[in-house]
């Protein structure tokens, strides 16, 4: 009976794989070139792939009708999402394609998290799902899929060897057969289905691999806890400035929090008592759980630093989604430890279930009109201008026209209706300008040539205070800084401008300091224009110098031309300086 059941599983899952390969080969053969005509085919492809994965991974040999129904419903859900994503108006340089990239990344992740629930429903036939089964399926699915893919690779390696051997003796039949599109598609997915069946009947291999990975988590979690606590303990001494200066703070902090969450789950598994460590190590790891909300808070703060001044964009919306999910884990884990203490791992199970449901809901709704990042971003950008939270001269009209897809273009059209806006004429002018362009590249080039709102002398910290700053210089600085930096200087009033005599001509020069590492010289040329020169720092600060320190140095007179002991040396086109 066991042999008969084994053969049946091979045949059934292999047949599902064969049908998958057939449908995908037909789709590849008849794939249309026009994007608007691809939507039905994409819907079919997604439905085929999702159905096959659900059927193969949830297959138990029993309740086939229930399995078929669950697989069909899941495939239909993801097919509808794909149809909506691909069905948006994707023409020209539109970034509606952002949704496609989002779906291709978030879709598999959502299906992976949803899979254990589907498998428990298939096994039990009801919603009384136990955590130990969810835990087992979530880890096992990864190893089953990975080993099945490895089986496909070995299978195709043997076919390639077969074809190469006969090709050497001038028999090309097998090479032509194996590398033909129909055979490739059908054999790959058939082999995957058979591979899943083979691996599932040898569950000791899966269990052994899972135990190896969980053992690594058990060994490495204290090290990871130490890294986390040491990093957070260093921040009061270094400040957050260097962290934000990386421009990758959100991604790095999310990665750290994600790895901690993964390793904690790998150690806790489905137990309900404390961590399996000696007392001191256990307390050390538990303290790192209390640090998770701090990491989540830093992530939220990093995202806010971009969203508050510049508004929402699709990648920032996804950052908010991910930060929200990490915050559920962080607050839940810390709360479970503080409230339950001796049996806090039991609280982690409830947190994991809530967080997994949140992942599924976000993964689904982000690809519908409800939480579509492009829609949220376009609405936010439109409201910032319409409600007067941003001046028209600072607003990036090209973002609506070229970066937020068809919904952005509709919001750009809506800007024409703001007849009562105090800057309506400027808005109309900029909208017409964007509509006259064909690509974002053209907009970027034009923005470089467009006059920006000039800084006012009152927007800068000027030394000496009585210095008259020429309007042409303010306009030149505005051109060089760009819209966002001009706005930042005007809001913070921490950009410093000082008047110095650094060369031999009778006219003074102006030095602009936007931060201690970014100092520029403005010199007036005979034609009357102002030319910018960048300073290169040849010394080093004894500590991390802030913009406040620069202002203090200027107020206390610690500035002026630097006299070097040795003059500059020129060799060819290069000039060499010996700093003192």
C-alpha positions as CSV (number, residue, x, y, z in Angstrom):
1,X,0.0,0.0,0.0
2,X,2.9,2.3,0.8
3,X,4.5,1.7,-2.5
4,X,1.1,2.3,-4.3
5,X,0.7,5.6,-2.4
6,X,4.2,6.7,-3.2
7,X,3.7,6.1,-6.9
8,X,0.3,7.9,-6.7
9,X,1.9,10.9,-5.2
10,X,4.6,10.9,-7.9
11,X,2.0,10.7,-10.6
12,X,-0.4,13.3,-9.2
13,X,2.2,15.9,-8.4
14,X,4.1,15.2,-11.6
15,X,0.9,15.6,-13.6
16,X,0.2,18.9,-11.9
17,X,3.7,20.0,-12.8
18,X,3.3,18.8,-16.4
19,X,0.1,20.8,-16.8
20,X,1.8,23.9,-15.3
21,X,4.7,23.6,-17.8
22,X,2.2,23.2,-20.7
23,X,0.3,26.3,-19.8
24,X,3.4,28.3,-19.3
25,X,4.9,27.1,-22.6
26,X,1.7,28.2,-24.4
27,X,1.9,31.5,-22.7
28,X,5.5,32.0,-23.7
29,X,4.8,31.0,-27.3
30,X,1.8,33.4,-27.7
31,X,3.0,36.2,-25.5
32,X,1.9,39.6,-26.9
33,X,4.3,42.4,-27.3
34,X,1.8,45.1,-26.4
35,X,1.7,45.7,-22.6
36,X,-2.0,46.3,-22.6
37,X,-2.6,42.9,-24.3
38,X,-0.5,41.0,-21.7
39,X,-2.9,41.3,-18.8
40,X,-5.0,38.1,-19.6
41,X,-1.8,36.1,-20.1
42,X,-0.2,37.4,-16.9
43,X,-3.4,36.5,-15.0
44,X,-3.3,32.9,-16.4
45,X,0.5,32.5,-15.6
46,X,0.1,33.7,-12.0
47,X,-3.0,31.5,-11.5
48,X,-1.1,28.5,-12.9
49,X,2.0,29.0,-10.8
50,X,0.1,29.7,-7.5
51,X,-2.3,26.7,-8.1
52,X,0.6,24.4,-8.7
53,X,2.6,25.5,-5.7
54,X,-0.4,25.3,-3.4
55,X,-1.5,21.9,-4.6
56,X,2.0,20.4,-4.4
57,X,3.0,21.8,-1.0
58,X,-0.3,21.2,0.7
59,X,-0.8,17.7,-0.8
60,X,-1.3,15.0,1.8
61,X,-2.9,12.2,-0.3
62,X,-6.2,12.8,1.4
63,X,-9.1,15.2,1.0
64,X,-8.3,15.9,-2.7
65,X,-11.5,17.8,-3.4
66,X,-10.8,20.1,-0.4
67,X,-7.2,20.6,-1.6
68,X,-8.4,21.4,-5.1
69,X,-10.9,23.9,-3.9
70,X,-8.4,25.7,-1.6
71,X,-5.7,25.8,-4.4
72,X,-8.2,27.2,-6.9
73,X,-9.4,29.9,-4.5
74,X,-5.9,30.9,-3.6
75,X,-4.8,31.0,-7.3
76,X,-7.9,33.0,-8.1
77,X,-7.1,35.6,-5.4
78,X,-3.5,36.1,-6.7
79,X,-4.7,36.1,-10.3
80,X,-7.1,38.9,-9.5
81,X,-4.3,40.9,-7.9
82,X,-2.1,40.3,-10.9
83,X,-4.9,41.4,-13.2
84,X,-5.3,44.6,-11.4
85,X,-1.6,45.3,-11.2
86,X,-1.0,44.7,-14.9
87,X,-4.3,46.3,-15.9
88,X,-3.2,49.8,-14.9
89,X,-2.4,52.3,-17.6
90,X,1.2,51.6,-18.3
91,X,2.3,53.8,-21.2
92,X,5.3,55.8,-22.1
93,X,7.7,56.6,-19.2
94,X,5.0,55.8,-16.6
95,X,6.1,54.3,-13.4
96,X,3.0,52.1,-13.1
97,X,5.5,49.4,-13.6
98,X,6.5,50.0,-9.9
99,X,3.5,47.9,-9.0
100,X,4.8,45.0,-11.1
101,X,8.1,45.0,-9.3
102,X,6.3,45.3,-6.0
103,X,4.0,42.4,-6.9
104,X,6.9,40.2,-8.0
105,X,8.6,40.7,-4.6
106,X,5.7,40.9,-2.2
107,X,3.5,38.3,-3.9
108,X,5.8,35.3,-3.2
109,X,6.4,36.5,0.3
110,X,2.7,36.8,0.9
111,X,2.0,33.4,-0.5
112,X,4.8,31.9,1.6
113,X,3.3,33.4,4.8
114,X,-0.2,32.3,3.8
115,X,0.9,28.8,2.8
116,X,1.0,27.3,6.4
117,X,-2.6,28.4,7.0
118,X,-3.8,26.8,3.8
119,X,-2.0,23.6,4.7
120,X,-3.6,23.5,8.1
121,X,-7.0,24.0,6.6
122,X,-6.3,21.2,4.2
123,X,-5.2,18.8,7.0
124,X,-7.9,19.7,9.5
125,X,-10.8,21.1,7.5
126,X,-11.5,23.8,10.0
127,X,-10.0,27.0,11.5
128,X,-8.8,25.4,14.7
129,X,-5.2,25.9,13.7
130,X,-2.4,25.1,16.2
131,X,0.8,27.0,16.4
132,X,3.0,24.0,16.3
133,X,1.6,23.0,12.8
134,X,2.1,26.6,11.5
135,X,5.6,26.6,12.8
136,X,6.5,23.3,11.2
137,X,4.9,24.1,7.8
138,X,6.6,27.6,7.7
139,X,10.1,26.0,8.0
140,X,9.4,22.8,6.1
141,X,8.0,24.6,3.0
142,X,11.3,26.5,2.6
143,X,13.3,23.3,2.6
144,X,10.9,21.3,0.5
145,X,10.9,24.0,-2.2
146,X,14.7,24.4,-2.0
147,X,15.4,20.7,-2.3
148,X,12.8,20.3,-5.1
149,X,14.6,23.1,-7.0
150,X,17.9,21.3,-6.4
151,X,16.4,18.1,-7.7
152,X,15.4,20.0,-10.9
153,X,18.9,21.3,-11.3
154,X,20.4,17.8,-10.9
155,X,17.8,16.4,-13.3
156,X,18.6,19.0,-16.0
157,X,22.3,18.5,-15.4
158,X,21.9,14.8,-16.3
159,X,19.9,15.7,-19.4
160,X,22.6,18.2,-20.5
161,X,25.2,15.5,-20.0
162,X,23.1,13.1,-22.0
163,X,22.7,15.6,-24.9
164,X,26.4,16.5,-24.9
165,X,27.6,12.9,-25.0
166,X,25.5,12.1,-28.1
167,X,26.3,15.5,-29.7
168,X,30.0,14.4,-29.6
169,X,29.2,11.4,-31.9
170,X,27.1,13.6,-34.2
171,X,23.7,12.6,-32.9
172,X,21.9,15.9,-32.3
173,X,18.4,14.5,-31.7
174,X,18.6,14.7,-27.9
175,X,20.1,18.1,-27.9
176,X,17.4,19.5,-30.1
177,X,14.7,17.7,-28.0
178,X,15.9,18.7,-24.6
179,X,16.6,22.3,-25.4
180,X,13.3,22.9,-27.3
181,X,10.9,25.2,-25.5
182,X,8.0,22.7,-25.0
183,X,10.2,20.1,-23.5
184,X,12.1,22.6,-21.3
185,X,8.9,24.1,-19.8
186,X,7.1,20.8,-19.3
187,X,10.1,18.9,-17.9
188,X,11.2,21.6,-15.4
189,X,7.8,21.8,-13.7
190,X,7.2,18.0,-13.9
191,X,10.5,17.4,-12.3
192,X,9.7,20.0,-9.6
193,X,6.4,18.2,-8.8
194,X,8.1,14.8,-8.6
195,X,10.8,16.4,-6.5
196,X,8.3,17.7,-4.0
197,X,6.7,14.2,-3.8
198,X,10.1,12.5,-3.3
199,X,11.2,14.9,-0.6
200,X,7.8,14.9,1.3
201,X,8.0,11.1,1.7
202,X,11.5,11.4,3.1
203,X,10.5,13.8,5.9
204,X,13.6,12.8,8.0
205,X,15.8,14.8,5.5
206,X,13.6,17.9,6.1
207,X,13.7,17.4,9.8
208,X,17.5,17.0,9.8
209,X,18.0,20.2,7.7
210,X,15.6,22.1,9.9
211,X,17.4,21.0,13.1
212,X,20.7,22.1,11.6
213,X,19.4,25.6,10.8
214,X,17.7,25.9,14.2
215,X,20.9,24.8,15.9
216,X,22.7,27.6,14.1
217,X,20.1,30.1,15.3
218,X,20.6,28.8,18.8
219,X,24.3,29.3,18.6
220,X,24.3,32.7,16.9
221,X,21.5,34.4,18.8
222,X,23.6,35.5,21.8
223,X,26.2,37.0,19.3
224,X,23.4,38.8,17.5
225,X,22.0,40.1,20.8
226,X,25.4,41.4,21.7
227,X,25.7,43.2,18.3
228,X,22.3,44.8,18.8
229,X,22.9,46.0,22.3
230,X,26.5,47.2,21.6
231,X,25.2,49.2,18.6
232,X,22.4,50.8,20.6
233,X,24.7,51.6,23.5
234,X,27.1,53.4,21.0
235,X,24.4,55.7,19.7
236,X,24.4,58.1,22.7
237,X,28.2,58.7,22.1
238,X,28.1,59.0,18.3
239,X,24.8,60.7,17.9
240,X,22.3,59.9,15.2
241,X,23.9,62.1,12.5
242,X,26.3,59.5,11.2
243,X,23.5,57.0,11.0
244,X,21.2,59.3,9.0
245,X,24.2,60.3,6.8
246,X,24.5,56.7,5.4
247,X,21.2,57.2,3.5
248,X,20.5,53.6,4.3
249,X,19.5,53.8,7.9
250,X,16.0,52.4,7.5
251,X,17.2,49.4,5.4
252,X,20.0,48.6,7.8
253,X,17.9,48.9,10.9
254,X,15.0,46.9,9.4
255,X,17.5,44.2,8.4
256,X,18.9,44.0,11.9
257,X,15.4,43.8,13.5
258,X,14.3,41.2,10.9
259,X,17.3,39.0,11.7
260,X,16.8,39.3,15.4
261,X,13.1,38.3,15.0
262,X,14.1,35.3,12.7
263,X,16.8,34.0,15.1
264,X,14.5,34.4,18.2
265,X,11.8,32.3,16.4
266,X,14.5,29.8,15.4
267,X,15.4,29.4,19.1
268,X,12.0,29.6,20.7
269,X,10.4,27.4,18.1
270,X,7.1,26.1,19.5
271,X,8.1,25.8,23.2
272,X,6.2,27.6,25.9
273,X,8.9,27.9,28.5
274,X,12.0,30.1,28.6
275,X,15.0,30.1,26.3
276,X,17.3,27.1,26.4
277,X,20.4,29.0,27.6
278,X,22.3,29.3,30.9
279,X,20.8,32.0,33.2
280,X,23.3,34.8,32.3
281,X,23.0,34.2,28.6
282,X,19.2,33.9,28.8
283,X,19.0,37.3,30.5
284,X,21.3,38.8,28.0
285,X,19.2,37.6,25.0
286,X,16.0,38.7,26.8
287,X,17.3,42.2,27.2
288,X,17.9,42.3,23.4
289,X,14.1,41.7,23.0
290,X,13.5,44.8,25.0
291,X,15.7,46.7,22.6
292,X,13.6,45.8,19.6
293,X,11.1,48.7,20.1
294,X,14.1,51.0,20.1
295,X,15.2,49.7,16.7
296,X,11.6,50.0,15.5
297,X,11.5,53.6,16.8
298,X,14.7,54.5,15.0
299,X,13.3,53.1,11.8
300,X,10.1,55.1,12.1
301,X,12.2,58.2,12.8
302,X,14.4,57.6,9.8
303,X,11.4,57.3,7.5
304,X,9.8,60.4,9.1
305,X,12.9,62.4,8.2
306,X,12.2,61.8,4.6
307,X,8.4,61.8,4.6
308,X,7.8,65.0,6.6
309,X,9.8,67.3,4.4
310,X,9.4,65.5,1.0
311,X,6.1,63.7,1.3
312,X,5.2,60.1,0.3
313,X,6.7,58.2,-2.6
314,X,6.0,54.5,-3.3
315,X,9.2,53.2,-1.8
316,X,8.6,55.3,1.3
317,X,5.1,53.8,1.6
318,X,6.5,50.3,1.5
319,X,9.0,51.4,4.1
320,X,6.1,52.5,6.3
321,X,4.3,49.1,5.7
322,X,7.4,47.1,6.6
323,X,8.2,49.3,9.6
324,X,4.7,48.8,10.9
325,X,5.0,45.1,10.7
326,X,8.4,45.1,12.4
327,X,6.8,47.4,15.1
328,X,4.1,44.7,15.7
329,X,6.9,42.1,16.3
330,X,9.0,44.5,18.4
331,X,6.2,45.8,20.7
332,X,4.7,42.3,20.9
333,X,7.9,40.5,21.8
334,X,8.9,43.1,24.4
335,X,5.3,43.1,25.8
336,X,5.2,39.3,26.0
337,X,8.4,39.3,28.0
338,X,7.4,42.0,30.4
339,X,3.8,40.6,31.0
340,X,4.4,36.9,31.1
341,X,8.1,36.6,32.2
342,X,8.4,32.9,33.0
343,X,6.2,31.8,30.0
344,X,6.8,34.7,27.7
345,X,7.6,32.4,24.6
346,X,3.8,31.5,24.7
347,X,3.1,35.2,24.1
348,X,5.4,35.2,21.1
349,X,3.1,32.7,19.4
350,X,0.2,35.1,19.5
351,X,2.4,37.9,18.3
352,X,3.6,35.8,15.4
353,X,0.1,34.9,14.3
354,X,-1.0,38.6,14.4
355,X,2.1,39.7,12.6
356,X,1.7,37.0,9.9
357,X,-1.9,38.0,9.3
358,X,-0.8,41.7,9.0
359,X,1.8,40.6,6.4
360,X,-0.9,38.8,4.4
361,X,-3.3,41.7,4.5
362,X,-0.6,44.3,3.5
363,X,0.7,42.0,0.8
364,X,-2.8,41.7,-0.7
365,X,-4.2,45.3,-0.1
366,X,-1.0,47.0,-1.3
367,X,-1.9,45.6,-4.8
368,X,-5.4,46.9,-4.7
369,X,-6.8,50.5,-4.8
370,X,-7.1,50.3,-0.9
371,X,-3.4,50.6,-0.1
372,X,-1.8,51.1,-3.5
373,X,1.5,53.0,-2.8
374,X,1.3,55.0,-6.0
375,X,-2.3,56.2,-5.1
376,X,-1.3,57.0,-1.6
377,X,1.8,58.9,-2.8
378,X,0.0,60.9,-5.5
379,X,-2.8,61.9,-3.1
380,X,-0.2,63.0,-0.5
381,X,1.8,65.0,-2.9
382,X,-1.3,66.7,-4.4
383,X,-2.6,67.6,-0.9
384,X,0.8,69.1,0.2
385,X,0.6,71.7,-2.7
386,X,-3.2,72.1,-2.7
387,X,-3.4,72.7,1.1
388,X,-0.5,75.2,1.0
389,X,2.0,73.1,2.9
390,X,4.5,73.6,0.1
391,X,5.3,76.5,-2.2
392,X,4.8,75.9,-5.9
393,X,8.5,76.8,-6.5
394,X,9.5,73.9,-4.2
395,X,7.1,71.3,-5.5
396,X,8.3,68.5,-7.8
397,X,5.6,68.5,-10.5
398,X,7.6,65.9,-12.4
399,X,6.9,63.4,-9.6
400,X,3.2,63.5,-10.4
401,X,3.9,63.5,-14.2
402,X,6.5,60.8,-14.4
403,X,7.1,58.9,-11.1
404,X,3.6,58.1,-9.9
405,X,2.0,56.4,-12.9
406,X,-1.4,57.1,-14.3
407,X,-2.8,58.1,-10.9
408,X,-0.1,60.7,-10.7
409,X,-0.9,62.1,-14.1
410,X,-4.6,62.4,-13.0
411,X,-3.6,64.3,-9.9
412,X,-1.4,66.5,-12.2
413,X,-4.5,67.2,-14.2
414,X,-6.4,68.0,-11.0
415,X,-3.9,70.8,-10.2
416,X,-5.4,72.8,-13.0
417,X,-8.6,73.0,-11.0
418,X,-7.0,74.8,-8.1
419,X,-8.3,78.2,-9.3
420,X,-8.5,79.7,-5.8
421,X,-4.9,78.7,-4.9
422,X,-2.7,81.8,-4.3
423,X,-0.1,80.4,-6.7
424,X,-2.5,79.2,-9.3
425,X,-0.7,80.9,-12.2
426,X,2.7,79.3,-11.3
427,X,1.0,75.9,-10.9
428,X,-0.6,76.2,-14.3
429,X,2.7,77.1,-15.8
430,X,4.5,74.1,-14.3
431,X,1.7,71.7,-15.2
432,X,1.8,72.7,-18.8
433,X,5.6,72.4,-18.8
434,X,5.4,68.8,-17.5
435,X,2.7,67.9,-20.0
436,X,4.9,69.2,-22.8
437,X,7.7,66.8,-21.9
438,X,8.0,63.1,-22.9
439,X,10.2,61.7,-20.2
440,X,11.4,62.2,-16.7
441,X,14.9,62.7,-18.0
442,X,13.8,65.7,-19.9
443,X,12.2,67.0,-16.7
444,X,15.4,66.5,-14.7
445,X,17.4,68.3,-17.3
446,X,14.9,71.2,-17.4
447,X,14.9,71.4,-13.6
448,X,18.6,72.1,-13.7
449,X,18.0,75.0,-16.0
450,X,14.8,76.3,-14.3
451,X,15.1,79.3,-12.0
452,X,14.5,78.2,-8.5
453,X,13.2,80.4,-5.6
454,X,16.3,82.2,-4.4
455,X,17.5,82.2,-0.8
456,X,17.0,85.4,1.2
457,X,19.8,86.8,3.2
458,X,17.6,86.3,6.3
459,X,17.5,82.5,5.5
460,X,21.3,82.4,6.2
461,X,23.5,82.9,9.2
462,X,25.7,85.8,7.8
463,X,29.0,86.8,9.3
464,X,29.7,89.6,9.9
465,X,26.1,90.4,10.5
466,X,26.2,93.8,8.7
467,X,27.5,92.2,5.5
468,X,25.4,93.0,2.4
469,X,24.8,89.9,0.4
470,X,24.4,90.6,-3.3
471,X,21.1,89.3,-4.8
472,X,23.1,87.7,-7.7
473,X,25.1,85.7,-5.2
474,X,21.9,84.5,-3.5
475,X,20.5,83.4,-6.8
476,X,23.8,81.6,-7.7
477,X,23.8,79.7,-4.4
478,X,20.1,78.8,-4.9
479,X,20.9,77.4,-8.4
480,X,23.8,75.3,-7.0
481,X,22.1,74.0,-3.9
482,X,18.9,72.9,-5.6
483,X,15.3,73.2,-4.4
484,X,15.4,70.8,-1.5
485,X,18.6,72.2,0.0
486,X,17.4,75.7,-0.4
487,X,14.3,74.8,1.5
488,X,16.3,73.0,4.2
489,X,18.5,76.1,4.6
490,X,15.5,78.4,4.9
491,X,13.7,76.2,7.4
492,X,16.7,75.4,9.7
493,X,18.7,78.7,9.3
494,X,21.9,76.7,9.9
495,X,23.6,77.5,6.6
496,X,26.4,79.9,7.2
497,X,27.7,82.6,4.8
498,X,30.8,84.6,5.6
499,X,32.7,87.4,3.8
500,X,36.5,86.9,3.5
501,X,39.4,88.1,1.4
502,X,41.3,85.0,0.2
503,X,43.0,86.1,-3.0
504,X,44.9,89.1,-4.3
505,X,42.1,91.0,-6.0
506,X,40.3,93.9,-4.2
507,X,37.0,92.1,-4.1
508,X,36.1,89.9,-1.2
509,X,34.9,86.4,-1.6
510,X,32.1,84.6,0.2
511,X,32.3,81.2,1.9
512,X,29.2,79.1,2.3
513,X,29.1,76.3,4.9
514,X,26.1,74.0,4.7
515,X,27.7,71.4,7.0
516,X,31.3,71.1,8.4
517,X,32.3,68.7,5.6
518,X,30.7,70.8,2.8
519,X,32.4,74.3,2.4
520,X,32.3,76.3,-0.9
521,X,33.9,79.5,-2.0
522,X,32.0,82.0,-4.3
523,X,34.1,84.4,-6.3
524,X,32.8,87.1,-8.6
525,X,34.2,86.9,-12.1
526,X,34.7,90.0,-14.3
527,X,31.5,89.4,-16.2
528,X,29.6,89.8,-12.9
529,X,28.6,86.2,-12.3
530,X,29.5,84.2,-9.2
531,X,31.6,81.1,-9.6
532,X,31.7,78.3,-7.1
533,X,34.8,76.5,-5.9
534,X,34.7,73.5,-3.6
535,X,37.2,73.4,-0.6
536,X,38.9,70.1,0.1
537,X,39.5,69.4,3.8
538,X,43.2,68.7,4.5
539,X,43.1,68.6,8.3
540,X,41.0,66.5,10.7
541,X,38.7,67.4,13.5
542,X,39.6,66.1,17.0
543,X,35.9,65.2,17.4
544,X,32.7,65.1,15.3
545,X,32.2,68.8,14.4
546,X,28.6,69.9,14.1
547,X,27.1,72.9,12.3
548,X,26.5,74.5,15.7
549,X,30.2,74.3,16.3
550,X,30.8,76.1,13.0
551,X,28.5,79.0,14.0
552,X,30.2,79.2,17.4
553,X,33.7,79.3,15.8
554,X,32.5,82.2,13.6
555,X,30.9,84.1,16.4
556,X,34.1,83.8,18.4
557,X,36.3,84.9,15.5
558,X,38.1,81.5,15.0
559,X,38.2,81.8,11.2
560,X,40.1,83.4,8.4
561,X,42.6,82.7,5.7
562,X,45.0,79.8,6.5
563,X,48.7,80.5,5.9
564,X,50.7,77.4,5.0
565,X,54.4,77.0,5.9
566,X,55.1,75.6,2.5
567,X,53.4,77.0,-0.6
568,X,51.5,74.9,-3.1
569,X,53.5,72.9,-5.7
570,X,52.3,72.6,-9.3
571,X,53.4,69.7,-11.5
572,X,51.7,69.7,-14.8
573,X,48.0,70.1,-14.2
574,X,48.1,69.0,-10.5
575,X,48.6,71.2,-7.4
576,X,50.0,69.6,-4.2
577,X,49.5,71.1,-0.7
578,X,51.3,70.2,2.5
579,X,48.9,70.7,5.4
580,X,50.4,71.8,8.7
